[in-house]
Amino acid sequence: MKKSVLAVVLLVFVKLSFAQYDPKALEILDAMSKKYKAYTAFEANISYTLTNDVEKINEEFKGKITVKGDKFKLVLPEQEVINDGKTTWTYLPDAKEVNIDNYDPGSDEINPSKIYEIYKKGFKYLHIEEKTEAGVLCDVIDLVPEKKDAQFFKIRMNISKKDQSIQNWTMFDKAGNRYKYTLSKFTANITVADNLFTFDPKKYPGVEVIDLR
């Protein structure tokens, strides 16, 4: 049994080392991307888990994400991240502070509004296996960045075989951190105004504005 488990681990390692552009993975990713791009807007509850076995870190946060085209708003207990496709506002309620920065779509930053099409540029992709995740049969696909110095060395996606929806994705960095995002209570084609994706300091009396642009 130990030998068979070791053989599987080695096989996956070898496949990742030589990961290219797997046609099966591409077919699944394209179907998933088409599904999400067809929505005018959507929102979902999102859980975020950070784990690191060596450092004994296990943290979990729950929040809500709203996406409309290139725009998104991510609300977590200790911060809100708002992006209108050009500018990013990071609001810290406890500190009464908001940081403003330009958004660079060409950067290595993982934009949650674009997770469904991130594979299209700068990544190799590989179909790993079929696996049941939280009662849902999924295709497991690994995205491996083409850049050697990328922020994350792997992104693992679990995509439902039934309806091509993203169940969750996990990002792995070289420090041993694993960042897992899970979506639930997904609602598609919602009506949402564009001003949801901008930050108006006038609505937050006393907030300190730190403009990093």
Stockholm file with secondary structure:
# STOCKHOLM 1.0

chainA/1-213         MKKSVLAVVLLVFVKLSFAQYDPKALEILDAMSKKYKAYTAFEANISYTLTNDVEKINEEFKGKITVKGDKFKLVLPEQEVINDGKTTWTYLPDAKEVNIDNYDPGSDEINPSKIYEIYKKGFKYLHIEEKTEAGVLCDVIDLVPEKKDAQFFKIRMNISKKDQSIQNWTMFDKAGNRYKYTLSKFTANITVADNLFTFDPKKYPGVEVIDLR
#=GR chainA/1-213 SS CHHHHHHHHHHHHHHHHTCCBCHHHHHHHHHHHHHHHTCSCEEEEEEEEEEETTTTEEEEEEEEEEEETTEEEEECSSCEEEECSSEEEEEETTTTEEEEEECCTTSSCCCGGGTTTGGGSSEEEEEEEEEEETTEEEEEEEEEESSTTCSCSEEEEEEETTTCCEEEEEEECTTSCEEEEEEEEEEESCCCCGGGGSCCGGGSTTCEEEECC
#=GC SS_cons         CHHHHHHHHHHHHHHHHTCCBCHHHHHHHHHHHHHHHTCSCEEEEEEEEEEETTTTEEEEEEEEEEEETTEEEEECSSCEEEECSSEEEEEETTTTEEEEEECCTTSSCCCGGGTTTGGGSSEEEEEEEEEEETTEEEEEEEEEESSTTCSCSEEEEEEETTTCCEEEEEEECTTSCEEEEEEEEEEESCCCCGGGGSCCGGGSTTCEEEECC
//
